[in-house]
């Protein structure tokens, strides 16, 4: 494995060749990560993310001077408590912080693209999670998405900011979808419980 590190091998070729579309594939970012980052230590990805979340938010606070509150456990919509989000941090009612402590390849992709890593299997989940912040909190104007990977010696911390006006159409559609889904769930629950 050590001899294959930082090289394009036969098994990796599929992870870098682009046959359709644009953008790089995961192998491209893995090659960069192998050259710039300390190797993963085998820690569970979710455990690592939870462990580093506070450090990521502290770095954001130092970088921006913003006072981030991390005491809140969950936000719910005023008109429907079944629509909720657990914010990593918030700044008053109008700003929130979501921390992502990803593998080095995904971190590098996000830094280079200033977006969630499209090569990640979690890409759609990240998108939906970020929209949910705005769906739950009608007063939210900005979501700061913070990335932190201490295994990288360079650019181990950065963030980008999502704003309500850019996402307004998606927010409206996903809110309506959730309301419709919850109505359907309530209808079935009522039918089955009586």
N, C-alpha and C positions, 0 to 999 in steps of 0.2 A: 504493500500500500504506500509506503514511504517513497518508493522508486517511481510510482505513478503520479505522485503529488505534483501539481502545477503543470501537468502535461496533458495534451489531447491524446487520449488512447482510443482504441477501437470501441470500447463500451461507452466512452464519453462523447464520441463523435455525434451520436444521435441527439445529445443534449445541447449541441451548439449549432448544428446545421438548420437553417431556416428554409423551409420549403414553400411556405405560404405566409402571407402577412408581413408585418414589420416588427421591429423590436428584437431584442436579443432573447435567447432561451436561457434557462437556468444554468446550464454548464458554463456559459460565458461569465456569469457573475461568480460562480464557484471557483473558476480559475483565478479571478482577481482576489477573492477571499483567501484562497490558499497561499497567495503571495503576500497578503497584507495582514492577515489575522492570525491570532493564536488558534491552534486547533480546538475543536469542541472537546469538552471533557466528559461527555456522556450524560450530563445532567438532563433530566427530563425537560423538554422545551417549555411546558406550561409552568413547571416549578421555577425554572430560570426566569421566565417572564415575570412571574409574581415576585420573585426575590429582588429583581432589579428595578421594578416599577418605581419604588420610592427614590432610588438614586436618579433615575431618569427625570422625575418631577423636580427633584432638588436642582439638577443641572438646568432645567428649564427656568426655574425661579431665579437662579443666579444670572442666567443669560438675559432674561427679560426684565427682571426687577418686579415681576408680578407676584402677588401674594396668593398662592394656590392653596385652597382648602381641600384636604383629602379626607375629611371626617364623615362626609355623607355616604351612606351605604347605597341608596337607590333614589332615583327620581321617578315619579309617575305623572302621567298627564292629569291635569286638573279635572277634565271631563270623563276620564276613564282610567282607573287605577290598574287595569290589566295591560296597559301600554306603558312600558317602563324601560329604564336604562340604569346601569350602575356606573356612574362616572368615576374615572380615576382621580379626577380633581376638578374643581370649578373655581371661577373667579367672579364673584358676585352672581347675578342671574344671567349675565349676557355672554360669558365666556366659559369654556370647559377645556379640559386637557385629557387626552387619551394617550397613554404610553404604550409603545411597542418595542419590545426587546427581542428582536428576531435573530435567526441565524445570520451569520456574517454575510452570506451571499445575498439574502433578502434585504439586509440592511444596506448593502452597497447598491443594489438595484434601486431601492427607494431613494437613496441619496442622489444617484445619477439621474433618475427620472423625476424626482420631486413628486412622487406618487406612491401609492401602495404597490408592493411588488406583484406585478402581473403574473410572474412565473410561480408564485406561491399557490399552493392548493387552498389557502385561506383567503385569497384575493376577494372573492364575492362576499365572504363573511366580514372582512374589513370594511368594504363599501357599505354594506347594510348596517353595520354597527355605527359607522360615522353618521349615516342618515338618521338613525334612531335618536341620536342626541337631539337633533333639531325637531324631530317629530314629537318627542316627549316634552321638550321645553320650548314653548312658543316664543319666549323672550330671548332665547339663545341666538346670538349674532355670529359668534366665532367658535370654531373647534380647533384647538392647536393639537396636532398629531405629532407626538414626540417620539423620536427614534434614538435608541441607546444600545450600543454594543461595546462593552469595555475590552473585548478581545481584539478590537481594532486599534492600532496605534494612531491612525489618522482618521479624522472625521467620524469619531465614535459617537458623536452626539449631533443631532440637527432636528429641526422640526419644520413642518409646513402648516399653513392655516387654511381651513375650509370656512367659507362664509355662506350665510343663508341665501342671499340673492342669487348666487350661482347655482344653488341646489334646490331652489324653491319648487320647481315643477316636480322633481323627484320626491321631495318631502310631502307634497300634497297627494301624489299618487300612492305612496307607501302608507300614509296615514289612512287614506280611504280603504286601501286593501286590508289593513289591520282591523279597521272598524267592521268591514264586511265579514272578515274571517271570524271575529269575535261574536258577531250576531249569529253566524252559522253554528259556532260552537255552543253558544247559549241555547239555541233552539234544540240542538241534539241532546244536550244535557237535560233540558227540561222535559223532552219527550221520553228519555230513558229513565228519569228519576221519578216519574209519576205513574 
